[in-house]
């Protein structure tokens, strides 16, 4: 009588399938961040992961996974609001937080959404709607608050703060999700929510920032060099 009731290849095939399943399960990780809203670029987790500020009870945590350190993040040294590494990744380096129900995605409270970098009012809560796309969505912006730019690939339209140029997300048309037929897909980390009735912080104007930077440059240039003092 043979030692095995089935041919050897069937036993090895079964072990091969089982091993593949084990490897597949072990390789599953958390959500991946992407540089663009519709992409899925693999990223590593940074120790300085942050979330959008929990201004309301509906706010939930959303983890930002920073890209591999193939380049140095562009950090902000201007008089605008100081940013964390995660905020700089999205606002200055045009990154994208992972989709989900965290941040301001499901927030419905009345109030105003302002730019995290310069405090400029961007969106009214009345123009926000639940799109189920994984990011906060608005079908209108505050007049002259948002600037539209064509993406480098020419396919999508990026939206940035018209004052400081901070990256917000992208705008889409023709989806028929609201009567206005427009969706501003915005990163929660690019904004700060100010509830209705709460005092709004004063916007930091780009023109004032430029004046300060020019004054600092002039002051630095006017200082005598060490060799000149000898």
Number of C-alpha atoms within 10 A of each C-alpha: 4 6 6 8 7 9 10 9 9 10 11 11 11 10 11 11 10 11 11 11 11 10 10 9 9 9 8 8 7 10 16 21 24 23 20 18 20 10 11 14 11 14 18 14 15 16 10 13 15 17 19 23 18 15 15 15 8 15 19 19 15 22 23 29 25 26 20 12 10 6 7 7 15 12 16 16 9 11 16 18 14 15 16 13 21 25 26 22 24 25 29 21 16 18 24 32 31 21 22 19 19 22 28 30 27 21 21 15 17 15 16 22 24 23 29 25 27 23 22 25 25 23 25 19 20 14 15 23 18 15 16 13 12 19 26 26 25 22 21 18 17 14 9 10 16 23 16 14 14 12 13 9 7 8 8 14 19 23 22 24 26 17 20 18 17 24 27 29 27 22 19 14 13 10 10 10 14 14 7 13 13 18 23 23 23 26 27 27 25 25 28 23 26 21 16 13 9 9 8 15 12 10 15 18 15 16 11 12 15 13 11 14 14 12 12 12 11 11 10 11 10 9 9 9 10 7 6 7 6 5
